Amino acid sequence: MTMKLVILGLLMEGDRHPYEIRQTMKERRMGNYMKIQDGSLYYAIDQLRREERVEAVELVKEPGRPDKTIYRITEAGRELFQELLLAQVEEAGFGIHPLSAALAFAKHGDPELLAEAFERKIGLFRAKAEEMRGLYEEHRLTVPRSVLHLMWGGYERARTELRWLERLAADARAGRLQERGRPLEFVPSSLDGEEPPEEADGL
């Protein structure tokens, strides 16, 4: 997700100053799906201002504190927002998983140490799944359905990652990561039009 899309999206909701944009991003836990860096935020706002996508509408002065410039989205900014939104939806690419390089050579690794590493990640993803489930339950009656889809999608991705890691940990503990000629038991022998069996979804 681009910083410009986030800034324009938040300004679609109302006028804000940069610090308020930053705080809103943190409150909405946008760090779950994008990097939040102050430098890139202020740089993007300056770019949008120079491109006349946003405009300053008020300068708030408070004794002993830095001035706060409040920005509003312009008509050109609304057009750019729609372009960025559609581009983000249509963005191609599956992404490279951090474990990809490790699994390519896991057959040479110490099975016990690998199992311990997988189990540490299992703990992280179990906590992430619980967090996303909690966010959904907390906001299910107060936010737009698009945001509910975002939260539930985060939960489902964490659950999928968790199941995958549990299988990897089990194979590592059993010393099976280096085996050949033994297909994964949970995958159908023919994948034509078939999906792996559903699993229980309890945490």
N, C-alpha and C positions, 0 to 999 in steps of 0.2 A: 504494500500500500504506500502511495506517495505522500509525502508530507503536505504537498499542496492540496491534495484531495481532502485530507483531514482538516486542514485550516479552513478551506472553503466550505466543507460540510458543516463545521461548527459555526461558521459565520452565517450559514443558511438558517441556523436556529436563532441567531440574534447577534447583535454587535458585541465584540469582546476585545480586550487588550491581550497582548501576547502571553502575559503571565497567567491570565485566566484560561487561555487556550491550553497552556501547558498543564495547569491543574485539572482541567476537565479531562484531558487525555489520561492522566494518572488515575483520577477517580473512576473513570470508565474502564480502567485496566487495559488500555490499548497496547500496553507493553506485551500483552499475550500474543499479539500478532504483528507487531512492528517495533522497530527500534525508536526510542524516544530520546533525542539529543537536543539540548537547548540550542546549540550552535546551528543545527540544520533547521530548527523551527524559526529562529529569527532571520536566518538567511532566506528561507522560503517566503516569509512575510515581506521582506524587503524586495524580493523579486516580484512578488504579486503586486506590491505597491507601485513599482516602477513600470510594470506592465498594465497598470490601471485596472487590475482585477479586484483590488480592494482599495479603499480610501479611508483616510483618517477623518473621523467625525467629531472627536473631542480629545482634549488634552487635560487630564486630571492631575492637578497639582496638590500635593500634600506636604505639609511642613516636615522637613527632615527625611523625606523619602523621595526616590526617583520619580520623575514624571511618568504617567501612564498614558500611552496613546491608544485610544479605542478605535478599532477598525470596523468598517462595514463592507459587505460584499457589493460590488457593482454589477450592472447588467452583463458586462463582459466577463466578470467573475462567475456569474451564474451559468453562462454559456460554457466556460472552461470546466466548471464543476461537472456539468453533464457529460462533457467529452471524457474527462478523467474517470468518472464513475463507470461509463460504458467500457472504457479501455481496461479498467481493473477487472470488470466482470468477464471480459473476453480474453484476458491474458492467458496465454498458453504456457505449458510447462508443468511437469510433475514435481520438479525440485529434486535436489540431490540430498539423500538422507545422510546425516552425520555418521551412521554406522556402516555405510556402504563399503568404504575402504577397509574397515576393520573386519567385516564378515568375509571379504575376499581372501583374507589371510588368517582367519580364525583357526583354521585346521592346524596351524603351527603354534598356536597359543597354549598356555597352561590352562587346562579345562577348569580347574578349581578357581583360579584367579578370574577367569572369564565369567564363571557362574556368579561369583561375588559381585563383579562389576555390573552384570545384567540385573542382579537383585537390587543393587543400589538404584539403578534406573527405574526398576519396577516401583520402588517406593516413591520416587519423584512423580511418576506418571499416575500412580494411584492417588496421590495428593492432588495432582492437577485435575484428574477426573472428578474428584470430590469437590474441588473448588468451582469448576465449571457447572457441575450439577447444582451446587448451592447458589451460584449466580443466577442460573435460570429460575430456580424456585423463588429467589428473592425478588426478581424483576418480572415475573411472568404476567403480572396484571398491570404493569406500569410502563412498559416500553413497547415500541412498534414490533410487529411480527418479524420484520427483517432482522432486528437485533436479537430476538428470541432464536431465530435460525442460527445466527452467529454464535450465540452461547451454547445452544444444543450441539451445533456442529463441532465446537471445541471439545465438548464432553465426549461425543462419539469418536473423534479422532484420538483423544487420550485413551479411551477404552480399547480401540483397535490397536494402538501402540502397546498398551499394557498386555493384551493377549499375545501379541507377537513376542514381546520380551519374555513372557512367562514360558513360551515354547522354547525360545533360545536358551533360557536358563536351565530348563529341564534337560535339553540335549547336552548342554555343557556339563551339567552335573553327572550325566550318564556317560560322558566321554564319547558322544556320538557325532560331534561336529566334523570330524574328519572322515566319517563313513561315506562310501560310494555305493551306488546301485540300490539304495533304499529310499524310495520316494517318501515324501512327507505323508504321514498316515491320515491327516485330516483333510487332504486335498483329494477330490474325486479322481479316479484313474483316467477319465475322459473329461476335459474341461469344456467341450462343445456345448455352449448354452447353459452350463451348470455353474453353481457357486458353491464354495465351501459351506458345510452345514452351519446353521445358526447356533450360537452358544448362549448360555445363560448370561444375563446382563446384570447380575447382582454384584455389588461392590464388596 
